Structures are given as C-alpha cells and as structure tokens.
Amino acid sequence: MTEQLNLPRVFKPLGLIVAVLVLFNLWTVPSIAQVTAFKQAVAEAASTDGDIAAFYRDNAYEPLWTGQSTEHQARRVELIRALSAVDIHGLSPARYNVAALREQMETAQTTRDLGLVEVELSKMLLQYARDVQTGTLVPSRIDGGLVRQVPYRDRTASLTEFAAGSPREFLKTLPPQSAQYRALMKEKLQLEGLMEQGGWGPTVSASSLKPGQTGAPVVTLRNRLIAMGYMGRSASQTYDVQMQEAIQRFQLAHGLAADGVAGKGTMNEVNVSVQQRLKSVIVAMERERWINMELGPRHVLVNQTDFSAKIIDNGKVTFQTRSVIGKNTSDRRSPEFSDEMEFMVVNPSWYVPRSIVTKEYLPKLRNNPHAVGHIEITDSRGRRVNRANANFAQYSARNFPYAMRQPPSSRNALGLVKFMFPNKYNIYLHDTPSKSLFDREVRAFSHGCIRLADPFDFAYALLAVQSDDPKGEFQRILKSGRETKVVLDAPVPVHIIYRTAVIDPKGNAEYRRDVYGRDAKIWKALENAGVTLGAVQG
C-alpha cells in the first residue's frame, strides 16, 4: 500500500457512481443497489455502538473515510499515521493493530466490505481519541483512592468535529496541551535513549556513604551521579565537596532532606533504574490525561507524593507550603480528585467523623467515660451529654447514639483555620497543632485531610485578590475567637493529584516515592493493556 493509502478497486466505481449521480441527478438500479448496500453495511456495523450509529444516522450514512476525495484520503492517512505513533504517548501499539486495519482496507472486495471498513476506521478514531485524550485506564477500577472524575468527551461530537475540519489539526489537539505533558514526553524519549545505552551504569554497593570516604563504592556513586547529570566530569575517588553538592542537588530533585549525605534513603533512590523511572514517567503521562481539562487560571495544586500544596496563578507558582497527607492505611489514604474551594472557616470546630468516633474514641470511652475530655459529646438535639451519667459500655459502633465535637481553640485538631471545598469524601485543607510533623521527610499521618504547614500565609494569599488588607482582615477574625465563615468571592479550583514524576519549570525531572503504591498498580494495569518499555522510536 502506498503512503497515500489508496483503497482497493471497488472503492473507485463506488466513488465514480456517486459523483455521476450527484452531477446529473440520475439514479439507476445498479447504483442505487450499491449505495444502499453500503449504507446498510454501515448501519449494521455501527449498530453495536450507539454513538457511532447516531453519527452515521445524522449524516445519512455518507462515508467519512471510504470516499475517493482528497478529504477522505487525508483522513485515512492522518489516522493511520497517528495510530502508528502511539508509543510516543506511552500507549500500546497492539491496542490499535494498524497492520490488521491496513489488511482489512486492502482486501475489501465488495460494497459491504467497504461499509465494514468505514465503521472500523471510525471505531479506531474514537478509541485513539479516548486513550490519548483522557487515558487508557478507568481510575476507579485500579484503586479505591482514585475517585477522580475524568473529563470524557462526547464521542458523537468528536466524530462530527473530525468530519468538519482538518484531520491533522484535530488529531494534534487530542493529547493534553499542557507544558507538563510535553515535558514528560521529552523525558520519556530521553530515558528510552538511556535505557538503550545501558542506563546509568552499575548500582552502588554501599548502603550509605558520607563526605570524606574513599574507595570503589565512592567511585561508582560518582560515576552514577555524572551519568544522571547531577555532577560534572571528575576523576576524584573521594567523597569531596563536589560530590556532596551533587548529592544535595539529587536530594532536592527527589524530595529528600538535602544534607549532602548519601544515607540509606538517598542511596535507595540513587540506585533506582532507568526502567523504573521510565515507568513513573509513563504513569505520569496517563495521569496527566486524566486531568486533561482547564485547571483554572488560579488554582490550588496538592501533590500528595511531594507533600506540598501550591497556589498557581496563570501557570506560575505564587505560593507553596509543606503538607501532611493521609496515613498509609486502607481507611486513611487521601483520595485524588478535583473540586472548588468556596470558603474558609476561621476558628473552626471539629465535628469528629463517625468513623473516628466509633473506631478510636468509643473503645476509650467504654473503659473511661472521661477519656478524650477535650471533646464534647452531644446527643441528637445537640445537647451536651453528661459523661458521669452515661453508660458507654452498652454501645457498639453500630448503635452509638452520640456525636462528638471539639470547640475552637489552638488545640483543635483542625488548628485555627480550614479551607473548604465541600465534597462527599469529607476532605479539606486545614491547620494543625501538630507542627513537628512538617519536619519529617515522609509526611503521611492524617486521617485523610491535607494539613498545611503555613495555613495563615495560605489564607492571606487566597484573600489577597479580594481584600486590600488580607492579613489584617484575617487576624481580626482570628482574634475574635468566634467560628467565622469567610466566603471567597471567586471559587478556586483544587486539584489533589499524585505524581511520582514531575518536570519542573526549567525542564528538569523530579521524582518522588510511591507513598501509597498507587503508581505500581497503575503501571500493572498499563502493562495488562499492552504498554511496554520500548526502545527509542524514530
């Protein structure tokens, strides 16, 4: 088959007959039979797919692909070209089977065959569009914490849009247009090249190394740092200042404490293979497709693996703080989703979630009715329960009739401010009295909500767009001691994500640990879908 993807001989008479009929408005029995057979074949082949059937029905079963015009030819050429290059997006070529599609086109002999080819090409277009635009996988089927609502496009509308415009331009707009996605594609290509060349060299045998040491492990570490690009050429066999600075750069790029000492945690990351980093990048590309939508000119981005929360204005980070995420247990891991922050509550009360009441506090109350005395116990009418008169031993998690509330105070579990984007998962951002946890390298301690290291500054930044004195306004409310709701004039989108591979604004790759093991699950699912770690493509 030529590059123009010429169709077999049966295509030409059909195209000629249709052209003559249109030109002279003449209908003969043979031509009507051919056209009718084609349309019937299309209708039958499309009947198992409602969206495709609706498109052809609305367009009187006219061919989108199998005509002989330059437009039809361009559509075929551009689709086959896109399907032949899916590997650059970390997708599986086997998913589309271009060879089988070509064979079906080449061997079509009857008008009915053409109808089947017509629908198959439309199916392949929609399959590719779905995969490259919003991901191959369905997040919720992989992990319970992946509750993200993927912005799937209307399939019939996609076919209509494709038919109305340039096929090349349409296909170019399908993948995420974000700078992050493009940078991940570039990193993928670079890692594939490194993998083909053997990676970063031998791993370091020592479990840890520190400045001043010498020997073979130091040389191996030096060579690996050079190969990774964290250190310039050097012949030194000593863990010198140059190597210490290189280790610090490596640590910063991998979310580690930048002390310049290659301890156990640092060495584990140094020894991660190119293949494993490539998996992280491919997973990150799939994740980027899951949020292929407008994030908002101003939005909050929480990356769980980075333990950070950022405010981003027009693509630039204008505020950043450390965060604590949910503990790595089945009932506490922070979920991934997007919502809109509508207000903040200064001097909040903490209404203890039912799960915490029954799992953590009720067992203590059974042993001692005065346990967790800093938290109020209230009945169904909101009246405070006298602990001395209550028999908590008679209750189970199923029939415990009370609620629990911690009033506003500096000791409150939510601290002195919480940031609300009401959602069914009961997740929000908030202050905390447990400030020491922010000094930890891995910060997974909460019941699921996101704790912020600098909540007041975060509040000032949010209020700055609607107040001439955001700090003063916030502090006046805070000092009142009263629980106060502060509405944001414009809701701010919040995106809680989980990325173990991120490309910074300067184009440098940063990697984080798979805290919850979610990326490992996603990679396994991608493998099951046919994705492999291929070599560099031409």
C-alpha positions as MATLAB code, in Angstrom:
seq = 'MTEQLNLPRVFKPLGLIVAVLVLFNLWTVPSIAQVTAFKQAVAEAASTDGDIAAFYRDNAYEPLWTGQSTEHQARRVELIRALSAVDIHGLSPARYNVAALREQMETAQTTRDLGLVEVELSKMLLQYARDVQTGTLVPSRIDGGLVRQVPYRDRTASLTEFAAGSPREFLKTLPPQSAQYRALMKEKLQLEGLMEQGGWGPTVSASSLKPGQTGAPVVTLRNRLIAMGYMGRSASQTYDVQMQEAIQRFQLAHGLAADGVAGKGTMNEVNVSVQQRLKSVIVAMERERWINMELGPRHVLVNQTDFSAKIIDNGKVTFQTRSVIGKNTSDRRSPEFSDEMEFMVVNPSWYVPRSIVTKEYLPKLRNNPHAVGHIEITDSRGRRVNRANANFAQYSARNFPYAMRQPPSSRNALGLVKFMFPNKYNIYLHDTPSKSLFDREVRAFSHGCIRLADPFDFAYALLAVQSDDPKGEFQRILKSGRETKVVLDAPVPVHIIYRTAVIDPKGNAEYRRDVYGRDAKIWKALENAGVTLGAVQG';
ca = [
       0.000    0.000    0.000;
       1.314    3.456   -0.815;
       1.729    6.291    1.656;
      -1.496    7.766    0.234;
      -3.357    4.683    1.418;
      -5.166    4.124   -1.910;
      -8.186    1.922   -1.469;
      -8.874   -1.243   -3.499;
     -10.603   -1.222   -6.890;
     -14.129   -1.478   -5.512;
     -13.756    1.978   -3.916;
     -13.279    3.680   -7.282;
     -16.510    2.634   -9.031;
     -18.497    3.491   -5.922;
     -16.930    6.938   -5.778;
     -17.466    7.434   -9.532;
     -21.080    6.314   -9.409;
     -21.866    8.634   -6.553;
     -20.186   11.532   -8.344;
     -22.135   10.929  -11.547;
     -25.405   10.601   -9.690;
     -24.834   13.868   -7.884;
     -23.800   15.677  -11.073;
     -26.696   14.554  -13.250;
     -29.246   13.716  -10.566;
     -29.755   10.357  -12.230;
     -30.455    7.210  -10.299;
     -30.067    3.836  -11.939;
     -30.883    0.462  -10.469;
     -27.240   -0.719  -10.122;
     -26.034    2.491   -8.474;
     -28.926    2.569   -6.076;
     -28.185   -1.042   -5.137;
     -24.527   -0.286   -4.466;
     -25.194    2.810   -2.411;
     -27.955    1.053   -0.495;
     -25.731   -1.944    0.227;
     -23.002    0.359    1.524;
     -25.379    2.237    3.799;
     -26.927   -0.971    5.069;
     -23.479   -2.336    5.846;
     -22.587    0.845    7.727;
     -25.849    0.783    9.674;
     -25.361   -2.864   10.605;
     -21.695   -2.486   11.623;
     -22.449    0.639   13.660;
     -25.467   -0.857   15.429;
     -23.362   -2.150   18.347;
     -22.059    1.349   19.125;
     -24.760    3.914   19.853;
     -22.544    6.959   19.387;
     -21.199    5.847   16.018;
     -24.680    4.775   14.905;
     -26.047    8.215   15.824;
     -23.305    9.963   13.831;
     -23.955    7.990   10.652;
     -27.714    8.210   11.048;
     -27.491   12.004   11.367;
     -25.300   12.121    8.260;
     -27.484    9.858    6.093;
     -24.819    7.105    6.242;
     -22.479    9.054    3.976;
     -18.834    7.869    4.082;
     -16.428    9.668    6.370;
     -13.404    7.629    5.275;
     -14.019    5.484    2.212;
     -14.710    8.064   -0.488;
     -12.139    8.994   -3.145;
     -11.921   12.728   -2.484;
      -8.740   14.310   -1.157;
     -10.577   14.927    2.137;
     -11.359   11.227    2.566;
      -7.807   10.312    1.654;
      -6.344   12.838    4.129;
      -8.474   11.398    6.933;
      -7.212    7.890    6.255;
      -3.576    8.984    6.009;
      -3.625   11.071    9.205;
      -5.411    8.439   11.273;
      -3.009    5.670   10.246;
      -0.078    7.989   10.918;
      -1.380    8.774   14.424;
      -2.110    5.125   15.223;
       1.376    4.143   14.064;
       2.981    6.586   16.514;
       1.036    5.910   19.719;
       4.196    4.772   21.529;
       5.340    8.386   21.903;
       2.367    8.820   24.241;
       3.166    5.715   26.264;
       0.275    3.811   24.685;
       0.271    0.270   23.340;
       0.523   -0.123   19.530;
      -1.086   -3.559   19.898;
      -4.250   -1.857   21.124;
      -4.903   -0.494   17.627;
      -3.347   -3.205   15.415;
      -2.581   -0.994   12.433;
      -1.423   -3.984   10.364;
      -4.820   -5.666   10.689;
      -6.569   -2.398    9.861;
      -4.443   -1.960    6.730;
      -5.174   -5.529    5.676;
      -8.897   -5.006    6.109;
      -8.693   -1.924    3.882;
      -6.583   -3.644    1.235;
      -8.675   -6.786    0.970;
     -12.107   -5.138    0.832;
     -13.798   -6.575   -2.278;
     -17.469   -5.733   -2.008;
     -19.540   -2.701   -1.225;
     -20.455   -4.402    2.047;
     -16.752   -4.797    2.877;
     -16.360   -1.053    2.412;
     -19.150   -0.393    4.885;
     -17.393   -2.541    7.472;
     -14.088   -0.736    6.854;
     -15.867    2.590    7.158;
     -17.158    1.814   10.650;
     -13.911    0.187   11.782;
     -11.974    3.362   10.949;
     -14.462    5.411   12.987;
     -14.091    2.982   15.909;
     -10.321    3.289   15.758;
     -10.530    7.089   15.702;
     -12.719    7.130   18.808;
     -10.563    4.549   20.580;
      -7.441    6.583   19.906;
      -9.155    9.839   20.870;
     -10.325    8.397   24.176;
      -6.924    6.887   25.017;
      -4.706    9.837   24.122;
      -7.119   12.491   25.359;
      -8.386   11.140   28.678;
      -6.413    7.947   29.293;
      -6.472    4.231   28.587;
      -7.469    3.267   32.132;
     -10.520    3.984   34.281;
      -9.015    5.284   37.570;
     -11.707    3.963   39.909;
     -11.118    0.407   38.695;
      -7.483    0.481   39.816;
      -7.577    1.804   43.375;
     -10.262    2.953   45.779;
      -8.459    6.260   46.317;
      -8.645    7.150   42.621;
     -12.014    8.877   42.766;
     -11.172   11.424   40.075;
     -13.895   12.223   37.546;
     -12.177   12.050   34.158;
     -13.436   14.696   31.648;
     -14.534   12.309   28.900;
     -15.599   13.923   25.616;
     -18.827   13.258   23.735;
     -17.948   10.613   21.126;
     -20.561   11.594   18.533;
     -19.469   15.221   18.810;
     -15.861   14.103   18.281;
     -16.763   12.409   15.011;
     -18.696   15.491   13.902;
     -15.778   17.768   14.759;
     -13.338   15.493   12.960;
     -15.521   15.448    9.841;
     -15.837   19.236    9.773;
     -12.182   20.241    9.987;
      -8.583   19.394    9.214;
      -7.875   15.793   10.324;
      -4.265   16.625   11.162;
      -5.212   19.597   13.334;
      -7.974   17.630   15.062;
      -5.622   14.781   15.946;
      -2.953   17.226   17.192;
      -5.400   18.733   19.702;
      -6.355   15.417   21.311;
      -3.408   14.872   23.720;
      -3.080   17.205   26.718;
      -1.711   20.553   25.584;
      -0.111   21.281   28.956;
       3.573   22.112   29.259;
       3.838   19.261   31.774;
       2.636   16.653   29.284;
       5.028   17.840   26.601;
       7.899   17.803   29.089;
       7.010   14.265   30.206;
       7.062   13.134   26.570;
      10.554   14.588   26.227;
      11.732   12.891   29.428;
      10.286    9.601   28.193;
      12.310    9.860   24.990;
      15.497   10.674   26.906;
      15.038    7.763   29.305;
      14.403    5.382   26.416;
      17.687    6.515   24.883;
      19.492    5.941   28.177;
      17.889    2.530   28.548;
      19.118    1.568   25.084;
      22.643    2.619   26.117;
      22.586    0.568   29.304;
      21.257    3.067   31.828;
      23.299    4.965   34.417;
      25.858    2.255   34.973;
      26.380   -0.117   37.935;
      24.447    0.457   41.150;
      26.286    1.480   44.301;
      27.020   -1.492   46.560;
      27.349    0.510   49.801;
      24.198    1.022   51.880;
      25.357    4.544   52.752;
      28.288    6.902   52.153;
      29.321   10.207   53.670;
      31.770   13.044   52.929;
      35.428   12.133   53.340;
      35.068    8.467   52.416;
      37.034    6.854   49.587;
      37.005    3.550   47.747;
      35.229    1.697   44.971;
      31.661    2.496   46.125;
      32.504    6.218   46.109;
      33.768    5.920   42.527;
      30.588    4.069   41.500;
      28.465    6.761   43.157;
      30.476    9.473   41.395;
      30.033    7.819   38.011;
      26.323    7.354   38.555;
      25.843   10.993   39.555;
      27.762   12.075   36.432;
      25.596    9.859   34.220;
      22.447   11.299   35.800;
      23.610   14.851   35.184;
      23.997   15.927   38.806;
      27.778   16.202   38.667;
      30.367   17.336   36.134;
      33.262   15.173   34.977;
      35.594   14.260   37.816;
      38.448   11.853   38.489;
      38.279   12.156   42.268;
      37.944    8.948   44.261;
      36.954   10.800   47.413;
      33.523   11.878   48.597;
      34.559   15.520   48.282;
      32.714   18.853   48.300;
      31.823   18.497   44.632;
      30.148   15.154   45.288;
      28.443   16.484   48.401;
      26.894   19.329   46.374;
      25.845   16.855   43.679;
      24.148   14.692   46.300;
      22.314   17.751   47.608;
      21.043   18.541   44.105;
      19.948   14.927   43.740;
      18.197   15.010   47.113;
      16.296   18.177   46.263;
      15.152   16.628   42.973;
      13.895   13.523   44.771;
      12.125   15.039   47.773;
      14.839   14.071   50.261;
      16.406   16.052   53.098;
      19.230   17.909   51.339;
      22.034   17.242   53.838;
      24.619   16.108   51.267;
      24.999   12.711   52.954;
      24.175    9.615   50.924;
      22.268    7.799   53.647;
      20.103    4.737   53.192;
      17.106    6.636   51.776;
      19.245    8.618   49.355;
      21.151    5.545   48.240;
      17.913    3.692   47.563;
      16.860    6.475   45.208;
      20.301    6.715   43.582;
      20.099    3.014   42.715;
      16.654    3.199   41.094;
      16.974    2.034   37.495;
      16.250    3.955   34.309;
      13.484    1.435   33.631;
      11.750    2.247   36.913;
      11.989    5.985   36.276;
      10.572    5.416   32.796;
       7.603    3.601   34.316;
       6.985    6.605   36.575;
       7.024    8.940   33.565;
       4.610    6.789   31.549;
       2.273    6.573   34.547;
       2.508   10.351   34.988;
       1.501   10.805   31.330;
      -1.565    8.634   31.881;
      -2.391   10.639   34.998;
      -1.975   13.902   33.052;
      -4.533   12.629   30.550;
      -6.971   12.063   33.417;
      -6.950   15.814   34.132;
      -6.897   16.949   30.507;
      -9.074   19.967   31.199;
      -8.795   23.633   32.096;
      -7.360   23.651   35.625;
      -8.232   27.306   36.154;
      -6.119   30.460   35.775;
      -5.808   30.396   39.577;
      -5.914   27.007   41.238;
      -4.605   25.030   44.196;
      -2.458   22.005   43.380;
      -1.743   19.405   46.064;
       0.766   16.732   45.046;
       0.483   14.004   47.643;
       3.825   12.342   46.893;
       5.610   15.693   47.181;
       3.809   16.594   50.438;
       3.199   20.071   49.057;
       0.336   22.479   48.392;
       0.711   25.274   45.859;
      -1.302   28.207   44.595;
      -0.755   28.595   40.870;
      -1.643   31.802   39.020;
      -1.540   31.736   35.217;
       0.884   28.835   35.187;
       3.271   30.192   37.841;
       3.601   29.075   41.459;
       2.806   32.111   43.614;
       2.638   30.328   46.965;
       3.895   26.994   48.263;
       3.835   25.227   51.598;
       4.580   21.779   53.001;
       1.698   19.435   53.682;
       0.788   16.284   55.582;
      -1.385   13.714   53.828;
      -3.376   10.681   54.965;
      -1.630    7.829   56.714;
      -0.828    4.842   54.513;
      -3.614    2.590   55.779;
      -6.686    1.430   53.888;
      -9.049    3.795   55.722;
      -6.863    6.918   55.833;
      -5.173    7.408   52.473;
      -6.032   10.768   50.915;
      -8.112   10.367   47.752;
      -7.361   12.044   44.415;
      -9.996   14.336   42.959;
     -10.761   17.897   41.870;
     -13.267   20.336   43.336;
     -13.716   24.052   44.017;
     -12.761   25.833   47.228;
     -15.678   28.064   48.201;
     -14.839   29.372   51.678;
     -12.606   29.124   54.715;
     -13.611   28.792   58.354;
     -11.554   30.711   60.905;
     -11.612   29.332   64.477;
     -13.321   26.139   63.326;
     -14.990   23.483   65.414;
     -14.021   19.918   64.641;
     -17.039   17.709   64.141;
     -15.437   14.323   64.603;
     -16.172   11.947   61.711;
     -18.313    8.966   62.653;
     -15.542    6.549   61.691;
     -13.125    8.151   64.163;
     -15.785    8.329   66.875;
     -16.569    4.619   66.683;
     -13.140    3.203   65.870;
     -10.898    5.348   68.066;
     -12.889    7.151   70.747;
     -15.697    4.740   71.675;
     -13.282    1.994   72.881;
     -11.626    4.585   75.162;
     -14.988    5.816   76.454;
     -16.026    2.264   77.321;
     -13.001    1.989   79.612;
     -13.181    5.536   80.920;
     -16.186    7.849   80.359;
     -13.936   10.868   80.917;
     -11.428    9.908   78.192;
     -10.723   12.425   75.406;
     -12.160   15.068   77.699;
     -11.220   17.921   75.366;
     -14.005   16.791   73.007;
     -17.680   17.432   73.698;
     -20.226   14.632   73.387;
     -23.654   15.718   72.142;
     -26.978   13.987   71.619;
     -29.182   14.068   68.521;
     -30.553   17.503   69.533;
     -27.100   18.996   70.023;
     -27.257   18.986   73.818;
     -24.085   18.254   75.736;
     -24.024   14.778   77.334;
     -23.082   14.426   80.999;
     -20.322   11.810   80.857;
     -20.803   10.864   84.513;
     -24.339    9.655   83.800;
     -23.607    7.902   80.503;
     -23.045    4.165   80.214;
     -20.828    3.955   77.142;
     -20.152    0.249   77.707;
     -23.622   -0.597   76.391;
     -22.914    0.820   72.933;
     -21.270   -0.613   69.853;
     -20.065    1.097   66.696;
     -23.453    0.325   65.159;
     -25.736    1.817   67.832;
     -23.627    4.588   69.427;
     -26.187    7.454   69.522;
     -23.938   10.445   70.101;
     -21.829   12.872   68.105;
     -18.536   14.439   69.176;
     -17.271   17.972   68.683;
     -14.107   19.820   69.576;
     -14.748   23.571   70.088;
     -12.470   26.237   68.551;
      -9.082   26.552   70.237;
      -5.378   26.391   69.475;
      -5.541   22.706   70.461;
      -8.297   21.951   67.961;
      -7.405   19.089   65.599;
      -8.096   21.439   62.663;
      -5.961   24.188   64.123;
      -7.258   27.712   63.628;
      -8.435   27.652   60.017;
      -9.802   25.177   57.497;
     -10.292   25.596   53.750;
     -13.490   24.096   52.390;
     -14.385   22.585   49.038;
     -17.443   20.570   50.141;
     -17.250   17.014   48.841;
     -18.656   13.593   49.661;
     -15.238   12.370   50.803;
     -15.149   14.919   53.668;
     -11.657   16.022   52.613;
     -10.371   19.567   53.013;
      -7.196   21.539   53.773;
      -6.562   22.760   57.305;
      -4.190   23.965   60.003;
      -2.943   21.605   62.726;
      -1.427   21.905   66.205;
       0.994   19.072   65.341;
       3.625   21.313   63.758;
       6.567   18.970   64.337;
       5.309   16.547   61.668;
       6.217   19.019   58.928;
       9.894   18.418   59.670;
       9.580   14.768   58.603;
      10.748   13.689   55.158;
       7.718   11.447   54.591;
       4.600   13.171   55.901;
       1.705   10.690   55.811;
      -0.004   10.964   59.214;
      -3.531   12.395   58.874;
      -6.933   10.723   58.710;
      -7.154   11.747   55.048;
      -7.398   15.539   55.043;
      -4.490   17.713   53.922;
      -2.706   19.609   56.710;
      -0.756   22.764   55.824;
       2.469   23.980   57.401;
       1.706   27.663   56.709;
      -2.085   27.936   56.786;
      -2.209   31.635   57.692;
       0.015   32.627   54.762;
      -2.089   30.364   52.563;
      -5.187   32.253   53.723;
      -3.546   35.640   53.074;
      -2.668   34.558   49.538;
      -6.237   33.436   48.857;
      -7.729   36.638   50.270;
      -5.258   38.929   48.505;
      -7.393   39.030   45.350;
     -10.459   40.289   47.265;
      -9.049   42.350   50.124;
      -6.778   45.394   50.381;
      -5.554   44.104   53.747;
      -5.836   40.297   53.685;
      -3.579   39.760   56.695;
      -5.310   42.366   58.818;
      -8.766   41.093   57.908;
      -7.838   37.502   58.706;
      -6.172   38.400   62.014;
      -9.161   40.446   63.193;
     -11.439   37.462   62.693;
      -8.912   35.103   64.279;
      -8.538   37.236   67.412;
     -12.311   37.325   67.935;
     -12.178   33.631   68.814;
     -15.543   33.128   67.122;
     -16.126   30.477   64.468;
     -16.440   32.542   61.287;
     -17.080   31.576   57.677;
     -15.191   33.667   55.098;
     -16.546   33.252   51.573;
     -14.186   33.516   48.609;
     -15.516   35.968   46.031;
     -14.446   33.595   43.260;
     -14.269   29.847   43.954;
     -10.766   28.438   43.469;
     -10.349   25.023   41.783;
      -8.489   22.496   43.912;
      -6.713   19.560   42.279;
      -5.431   16.820   44.582;
      -3.023   14.769   42.485;
      -0.421   12.047   42.987;
       2.687   12.280   40.798;
       5.939   10.379   41.309;
       7.403   12.009   38.172;
       7.161   15.764   37.588;
       9.088   18.080   35.289;
       9.932   21.419   36.911;
       9.541   24.781   35.088;
      13.194   24.611   33.985;
      12.677   21.233   32.329;
      14.408   19.152   34.999;
      12.850   15.853   36.035;
      11.932   15.351   39.687;
      10.926   12.023   41.189;
       9.104   11.055   44.358;
       8.421    7.811   46.193;
       5.217    5.876   45.547;
       3.857    6.506   49.046;
       0.598    4.577   48.659;
       1.751    2.121   45.981;
      -0.811    3.544   43.559;
       1.613    4.101   40.691;
       2.690    0.452   40.890;
      -0.961   -0.549   40.436;
      -1.386    1.835   37.513;
       1.754    0.529   35.801;
       0.497   -3.038   36.237;
      -2.811   -2.061   34.641;
      -0.990   -0.345   31.766;
       1.097   -3.469   31.258;
      -2.082   -5.518   31.110;
      -3.299   -3.078   28.442;
      -0.172   -3.822   26.400;
       2.124   -0.938   27.353;
       5.809   -1.879   27.355;
       9.143   -0.162   27.951;
      10.139    0.155   24.311;
      13.357    1.449   22.783;
      13.681    4.882   21.201;
      11.377    5.308   18.227;
      12.449    7.058   15.055;
];
